């Protein structure tokens, strides 16, 4: 979910804000997202993978809600605050926590395959989600498309949190 959300911030959010007459707002949100996320990653290194991913998912859902709402309404403060949270959720918790969990769950030669698989899925999310959201923006407009993306993100986050807890 994290990579799909960051990809959407880098694509549909940029376009929507530029079309609303705010061509600098989208890049500002993207820069804040990446900068704060990478800095926060350094501060939360000690969080166990099994805790990091659910924390990141909760932060991501909140941040995406603010970012997408700020985009749909052309409101700068929710956009930037959401960008901060998306960056922290994805770059500080989900990405390193998921990668560490994959590495811990596998060993030897299987570890390399597991890590490669993690990156394949991450990059699929980074490309497929923004593409789908972009097509939806073209078809139904920015607000419904971004709102639908947020609902899908929320459902995916809940499903992943339940899976991590061992509930099926």
Residue pairs with C-beta under 8 A, 6 or more apart in sequence:
1 57
1 60
1 94
1 125
1 153
1 156
1 157
1 160
2 56
2 60
2 86
2 89
2 90
2 91
2 94
2 95
2 125
3 90
3 95
3 122
3 123
3 125
3 126
3 129
4 125
4 126
4 128
4 129
4 130
4 153
5 60
5 63
5 64
5 67
5 86
5 90
5 129
5 149
5 153
6 33
6 34
6 86
6 87
6 90
6 126
7 125
7 126
7 127
7 129
7 130
8 129
8 130
8 133
8 146
8 149
9 26
9 29
9 30
9 33
9 67
9 83
9 86
10 30
10 130
11 130
11 133
11 134
12 71
12 130
12 133
12 134
12 137
12 142
12 145
12 146
13 26
13 29
13 30
13 67
13 68
13 71
13 79
13 146
14 26
14 27
14 30
15 26
15 134
15 137
16 26
16 71
16 72
16 137
16 142
16 146
17 23
17 25
17 26
17 29
17 71
17 74
17 79
18 26
19 142
20 74
21 74
22 74
22 76
25 74
25 76
25 79
26 71
28 80
28 83
29 67
29 70
29 79
29 80
29 82
29 83
30 83
32 80
32 83
32 84
32 87
33 67
33 83
33 84
33 86
33 87
33 90
34 87
34 91
35 87
36 83
36 84
36 87
36 88
37 86
37 87
37 88
37 89
37 90
37 91
37 92
38 87
38 91
38 92
40 87
40 88
40 91
40 92
41 91
41 92
41 95
41 96
43 92
44 52
44 92
44 93
45 96
47 55
47 93
47 97
49 97
49 98
49 100
49 101
49 104
50 101
50 164
51 97
52 93
52 94
52 96
52 97
52 100
53 93
53 94
53 97
53 98
53 101
53 160
53 164
54 160
54 161
54 164
54 165
55 89
55 93
55 97
56 88
56 89
56 90
56 92
56 93
56 94
56 95
56 97
57 89
57 93
57 94
57 157
57 160
57 161
58 89
58 157
58 161
59 85
59 88
59 89
59 93
60 85
60 86
60 89
60 90
60 94
60 153
60 157
61 89
61 150
61 153
61 154
61 157
62 82
62 85
62 89
63 81
63 82
63 83
63 84
63 85
63 86
63 87
63 88
63 89
64 82
64 85
64 86
64 149
64 150
64 153
65 82
65 150
66 78
66 79
66 81
66 82
66 85
67 78
67 79
67 82
67 83
67 85
67 86
68 82
68 146
68 147
68 149
68 150
69 75
69 78
69 82
70 76
70 77
70 78
70 79
70 80
70 81
70 82
71 79
71 142
71 146
72 142
72 143
72 146
72 147
95 122
98 118
98 122
99 115
99 118
102 114
102 115
102 117
102 118
103 111
103 114
103 115
105 114
106 113
106 114
106 115
129 149
133 145
133 146
133 149
136 144
136 145
136 148
136 149
137 145
137 146
139 145
162 168
